[in-house]
Amino acid sequence: MLWCCSAEAWIPASVPHSPWLTPMRQRTEGRERRSFAAICDRLGIHDRLLVRNEALRAIGGSALTDENIAVPESQAIGHDIPVTYVPFRNAHFLSVAVSWAEVLGAKKIYIGAVEQDSSGYPDCRPAYYQAFNEVIKAGTKEGGIQIVTPLIAMRKAEIVRLGLELGAPFDLTWSCYSREDRVCGVCDSCVLRLRAFKEAGAADPISYVQTAVAG
Ligand SMILES: [Zn+2]
């Protein structure tokens, strides 16, 4: 089993039984890396591997990897794919995860992709992961590694409720696309998170610059 967390240019990982892998978005990678380390510390994950993906920043084309493209405030969900989409990003994450799983002998790779009330990214759709699993079968030595997406059909409010039940370390997590000091509260990622906590009837334990979320 191997867990692949959200993010983009850094890929931490490891531990014999449940390695964790966290690729980070370039813009907030330093903050995300600190969150990853804090979460691993709390959960007792000792062995970590950090791999930097320079390709996504060199290619650019996204507000998350190109400093010349501003991170927009939240847009209507379910329409055009937003400029925060990083071209084919999850394939980079998954490729590293599959390589690593093959070396470790891990059979499952878990990733927290969400399709329903997310930003509409094409690499968060079930068909994408089904197709990726076919690539793994065809392209690895034994073909027995599988990507698992346990949250993909859940709404974010349901994920918050489940996380609260399980004692997930929400206080250590970072979702904001644009800031590293305090979360902005107005980017797509912040708005989706705030809405999920509101719908779940729970308080988000992290500190926001703004928290106005329309019902
Ligand atoms: Zn934000």
Boltz pocket constraint, residues with backbone or C-beta under 6 A from the ligand:
constraints:
  - pocket:
      binder: B
      contacts: [[A, 175], [A, 176], [A, 177], [A, 178], [A, 179], [A, 183], [A, 184], [A, 185], [A, 186], [A, 187], [A, 188], [A, 189], [A, 190], [A, 191]]
      max_distance: 6.0
